[in-house]
Amino acid sequence: MREFTEDRLDDLAVGAAILGTGGGGNPYVGKLLARAALREHGPVTIVGVEELDDDALVVPSAMMGAPTVLVEKLPQGEEAVRAFEALQAYLGRSITHTMSIEAGGLNSVTPFVVAGRLGIPIVDADGMGRAFPEVQMVTASIYGIAATPMALADEKGNQVILADTLDNRWTERFARSITVDMGSTAMVAQYPLTGGQVKQAMVPGTLGLAEELGRLVREARTAHDDPVAAVVERLGGRRLFSGKVTDVERRTVAGFTRGEAQLEGISNDAGSRLTLHFQNEHLVARRDDRVLASAPDLIMVLDPDTGEPTTTEDLRYGFRVVVIAAPCDARWRTEEGLALVGPRCFGYDFDFVPIEERLP
């Protein structure tokens, strides 16, 4: 158990956005929301997974929708609290903890708003170890844990409860339709879990890892070292490509940000091109005609000088970036995990190959 104070927020936001693989919400917006909550309500308590009682009631808080919409439709913070309280009323018992459903610049810190306002702890864990675009793409689904009951809330005051669905893919379909009607973003409370289920099914230590990555980037920059190398080393990853963004084709479709970014190689990668395919998050990196990395492994775009991550909605023509990749949580590489988040789940006609095998 530890207190999280405002002075640690910058490192957390940077590291969470790195793990967010281009998605998970804008880190600047997330930092503003969390900072406001911490200033109004004081430090929040972070607890480790091992500290949970098995009968604790843990509910993740998050944003659902297309990250590009956040550029013009900023969340207030109240939506997250209303969704959380609506689910708590439906469950008929007090929720004891909240947590992140995924890593990301916004979704790693959305729980801080709920924790600060309601005075409950945050669990140092998430449901992905990265970010994915769809509701069922959570490690809890591997263990047959339901996303419902689930609550959604928007800035206009609407609240919706999805009481029960056939499975988590149906939850995604219904929740996505509601989110689109709410303006392509909504705040949600979902996957109510016991403490025992969190220990079994979720990814521990995500907040701690995010804060560590942010600190490594900051310290490398201060020491005039290579912040990208520091991230690659910590995650056991690979440097894929150094290049300049020459084109970005991006659209908001059915509640997702979908598109491609084209990069022209520079330095050692001059003469080659890299294509990044994304659906909220970066899913595939192709160098010329060769796949270098794909989901569920993490594909991240960083500034070569500062190590700061660039999200899919912020990629612009002329940006000079470094693309890196790192291994995902081992559960995503199982047959059950790949059935949820492998390349074919996103419409790509090839099977997953770990980054260590593609680039020994």
Backbone hydrogen bonds, N-H to C=O, Kabsch-Sander energy under -0.5 kcal/mol:
donor,donor_aa,acceptor,acceptor_aa,energy
2,R,46,I,-2.2
4,F,44,V,-3.2
5,T,3,E,-0.6
8,R,5,T,-1.9
9,L,6,E,-1.9
12,L,8,R,-1.7
13,A,9,L,-2.7
14,V,10,D,-2.0
15,G,11,D,-2.5
16,A,12,L,-2.7
17,A,13,A,-1.8
18,I,14,V,-1.8
19,L,15,G,-2.2
20,G,16,A,-1.3
21,T,18,I,-1.4
22,G,17,A,-0.8
23,G,20,G,-2.5
30,G,26,N,-2.4
31,K,27,P,-2.3
32,L,28,Y,-2.1
33,L,29,V,-2.2
34,A,30,G,-2.5
35,R,31,K,-2.7
36,A,32,L,-2.2
37,A,33,L,-2.0
38,L,34,A,-2.6
39,R,35,R,-2.4
40,E,36,A,-1.9
41,H,37,A,-2.8
42,G,38,L,-1.9
44,V,4,F,-1.5
46,I,2,R,-3.3
47,V,122,I,-2.8
51,E,48,G,-1.5
52,L,49,V,-1.5
56,A,53,D,-1.8
58,V,56,A,-0.6
58,V,193,L,-3.5
59,V,97,H,-2.1
61,S,99,M,-2.0
62,A,188,V,-2.3
64,M,186,A,-3.3
66,A,184,S,-2.3
69,V,66,A,-1.4
70,L,66,A,-0.6
70,L,67,P,-1.1
71,V,68,T,-1.3
72,E,69,V,-1.5
73,K,69,V,-2.5
74,L,72,E,-0.6
81,V,77,G,-1.2
82,R,78,E,-2.6
83,A,79,E,-2.4
84,F,80,A,-2.0
85,E,81,V,-2.8
86,A,82,R,-2.3
87,L,83,A,-2.1
88,Q,84,F,-2.3
89,A,85,E,-2.3
90,Y,86,A,-1.9
91,L,87,L,-2.7
92,G,88,Q,-1.6
93,R,88,Q,-0.9
96,T,57,L,-1.5
97,H,57,L,-1.9
98,T,121,P,-2.1
99,M,59,V,-0.7
100,S,125,A,-1.0
103,A,130,R,-2.7
105,G,23,G,-0.7
105,G,25,G,-0.7
106,L,24,G,-1.8
107,N,24,G,-2.8
108,S,104,G,-1.9
109,V,106,L,-1.0
110,T,106,L,-1.6
112,F,109,V,-1.6
113,V,109,V,-0.6
113,V,110,T,-1.4
114,V,110,T,-1.1
115,A,111,P,-3.2
116,G,112,F,-2.4
117,R,113,V,-2.2
118,L,114,V,-2.6
119,G,115,A,-1.6
120,I,115,A,-1.0
122,I,45,T,-2.9
123,V,98,T,-2.5
124,D,47,V,-2.9
125,A,123,V,-2.0
126,D,203,V,-2.0
127,G,101,I,-1.1
137,M,134,E,-1.5
138,V,136,Q,-2.0
139,T,127,G,-2.9
141,S,138,V,-2.1
142,I,138,V,-0.6
142,I,139,T,-0.9
143,Y,139,T,-0.7
143,Y,140,A,-0.8
144,G,141,S,-1.5
145,I,140,A,-2.2
150,M,162,L,-2.0
151,A,189,A,-2.8
152,L,160,V,-2.5
153,A,187,M,-2.3
154,D,158,N,-1.7
157,G,154,D,-1.2
160,V,152,L,-2.6
162,L,150,M,-3.1
162,L,160,V,-0.5
163,A,161,I,-0.8
171,T,167,D,-1.7
172,E,168,N,-2.0
173,R,169,R,-2.0
174,F,170,W,-2.5
175,A,171,T,-2.9
176,R,172,E,-2.5
177,S,173,R,-1.8
178,I,174,F,-2.1
179,T,175,A,-2.5
180,V,176,R,-2.5
181,D,177,S,-1.9
182,M,178,I,-1.6
183,G,180,V,-1.6
184,S,179,T,-1.9
185,T,179,T,-0.6
186,A,64,M,-2.2
187,M,153,A,-2.6
188,V,62,A,-3.3
189,A,151,A,-2.2
190,Q,60,P,-1.4
191,Y,147,A,-2.2
193,L,58,V,-3.1
195,G,56,A,-1.1
196,G,54,D,-2.0
198,V,194,T,-2.1
199,K,195,G,-2.0
200,Q,196,G,-1.6
201,A,197,Q,-3.2
202,M,198,V,-1.8
203,V,126,D,-3.2
205,G,124,D,-2.8
206,T,203,V,-0.6
209,L,205,G,-2.3
210,A,206,T,-2.7
211,E,207,L,-2.5
212,E,208,G,-2.1
213,L,209,L,-2.6
214,G,210,A,-2.3
215,R,211,E,-2.2
216,L,212,E,-2.5
217,V,213,L,-2.4
218,R,214,G,-2.2
219,E,215,R,-2.9
220,A,216,L,-2.4
221,R,217,V,-2.1
222,T,218,R,-2.2
223,A,219,E,-2.1
224,H,221,R,-1.2
225,D,220,A,-3.2
230,A,226,D,-1.5
231,V,227,P,-1.8
232,V,228,V,-2.5
233,E,229,A,-2.5
234,R,230,A,-2.1
235,L,231,V,-2.2
236,G,232,V,-0.7
236,G,233,E,-0.7
237,G,232,V,-2.6
238,R,325,A,-2.9
240,L,238,R,-0.7
240,L,323,V,-2.5
241,F,323,V,-1.7
243,G,321,V,-2.4
244,K,264,E,-2.5
245,V,319,F,-2.9
246,T,262,Q,-2.9
247,D,262,Q,-1.3
249,E,260,E,-3.0
250,R,248,V,-0.6
251,R,258,R,-2.7
253,V,251,R,-0.7
253,V,256,F,-2.4
256,F,253,V,-1.8
258,R,251,R,-2.8
258,R,256,F,-0.7
259,G,278,F,-1.9
260,E,249,E,-2.1
261,A,276,L,-2.1
262,Q,247,D,-3.1
263,L,274,L,-2.9
264,E,244,K,-2.8
265,G,272,S,-3.0
266,I,242,S,-2.3
269,D,266,I,-2.4
270,A,267,S,-1.6
271,G,265,G,-0.5
272,S,269,D,-1.8
274,L,263,L,-2.2
275,T,286,R,-2.7
276,L,261,A,-2.6
277,H,275,T,-0.5
277,H,284,V,-2.5
278,F,259,G,-2.5
279,Q,281,E,-2.3
280,N,257,T,-3.2
281,E,279,Q,-2.7
282,H,21,T,-3.0
283,L,277,H,-3.1
284,V,277,H,-1.5
285,A,293,A,-2.5
286,R,275,T,-2.6
287,R,290,R,-3.0
288,D,273,R,-2.7
288,D,286,R,-0.7
290,R,287,R,-2.8
292,L,285,A,-3.1
292,L,290,R,-0.5
293,A,285,A,-1.3
295,A,283,L,-2.4
297,D,294,S,-1.5
298,L,326,A,-2.4
300,M,324,I,-2.8
302,L,300,M,-0.5
302,L,322,V,-3.0
303,D,308,E,-2.6
307,G,303,D,-2.2
310,T,301,V,-2.6
312,T,22,G,-2.7
314,D,311,T,-1.0
315,L,311,T,-0.9
318,G,245,V,-3.2
319,F,316,R,-1.7
321,V,243,G,-2.7
321,V,319,F,-0.6
322,V,302,L,-2.8
323,V,241,F,-3.1
324,I,300,M,-2.7
324,I,322,V,-0.5
325,A,238,R,-2.5
326,A,298,L,-1.9
332,W,329,D,-1.8
333,R,330,A,-1.2
334,T,331,R,-1.1
338,L,334,T,-2.8
339,A,335,E,-1.3
340,L,337,G,-1.4
341,V,337,G,-2.1
342,G,338,L,-2.0
345,C,342,G,-1.5
346,F,342,G,-0.5
346,F,343,P,-1.4
347,G,344,R,-1.3
348,Y,343,P,-2.0
350,F,348,Y,-1.2
357,E,354,P,-1.2
358,R,354,P,-2.0
359,L,355,I,-2.5
